Amino acid sequence: MHSHALSVGEKNDGELMQKLLVEGASGSSRILVGESIENLKNYIDPRRTVIITDGTVSRLYRQQFPVGPIVSIGLGERIKTLETVTTIFSRLVDLEADRSTFILGVGGGIVCDIAGFVASTYMRGERFGFVATTLLAQVDASVGGKNGVNFGGYKNMVGVFNQPEFVICDMALLKTLPVREILCGFAEIIKHGAIADGPMLDFLENHRDAALDLESSIVEHVVYRSVEIKAGVVTRDEREHGERRKLNFGHTFGHAIEKLTGIPHGEAVGIGMVLAANLSVEKGMLARNDANRLEKIIHGFGLPVHSPVDVSSMLAAMRKDKKREGDRIHFVFLDALGSARVEEIEFEELYRLAKAARIG
């Protein structure tokens, strides 16, 4: 299994598009960074395509969708359930969708997760692809073949590993995103730099204003680099037995904060990364200057860096996490900016470290 840059292709308007191939056991996926939604017709047969999207995306971009049936779902994490999936199954049956039907998810992470899960399970599996309309989906949800829904209050408890055939990352779609949504995407981009690419953190520091203004060449660069990092990790460890766990940097505390407060995913991950970096310092792995620098970068991208909940509450929420194994948890530390290390750690030890680091 491997991932590699395919080629740099031309878009219709003469701009360059970068392609990346992700190859996993569950299939291969082409990530098309800088491709336009207007070129969708090059990738699908509209007569056999059912589009899954949400109300907001449909309102903004429906005129650019190919002609065909559209299934629109609600907004927010709370609709990422088996009930929503059942509703979509019913629509597919009504539409007489069969094994030759192509499922196209157009939207953010929630739409991609649901569309991928529906496509992977309806009639034992349909072909599917995504147009990722948020920065977070472009660098995170659409890459890696994880598709699933929440269950009983737990995130992504039910799901499958299955790669979309393609993911279109159109930078123009980001222009309609609320600022808070954009910042959530930058949290994951910063995470990719923190775990695997120190120079990308330099780039983000040096081009912060241009990145926040969504200058397409700058955003395209960091999206492509993020996708490349994540794709490399995923293809080496698709089912999260080892290296893929590094992608959870900042997420152990982050998911707990998200669950307890309801703040957006990226904001919770930003705080989680600061906490994880502080714990890395406490463990003697990371230099204090590096932890401070990471915090400054996160803060510089308009993300919060202080936890609104105390460490006891976070640990109580973590104990219910699907990723835990007994009284131990796989925790991602940094040993340098650009280098992560996963260690199994007991909750008591995590609590002790957090207290020593004066977290919460």
Secondary structure, DSSP 8 states (H G I E B T S, - for coil): --EEEEEEEE-TTS-EEEEEEEEETTEEEEEEET--GGGGGGT--GGGEEEEEEHHHHHHHGGGS-SS-EEEE--SGGG-SHHHHHHHHHHHHHTT--TT-EEEEEESHHHHHHHHHHHHHGGG--EEEEEE-SHHIIIIITSS-EEEEEETTEEEEEEEE---SEEEE-GGGGGGS-HHHHHHHHHHHHHHHHHH-HHHHHHHHHTHHHHHTT-HHHHHHHHHHHHHHHHHHHHH-TT-SSGGGGGGTTHHHHHHHHHHH---HHHHHHHHHHHHHHHHHHTTSS-HHHHHHHHHHHHHTT---S-SS-HHHHHHHHTT-TT-BTTEEEEEEEEETTEEEEEEEEHHHHHHHHHHTT--
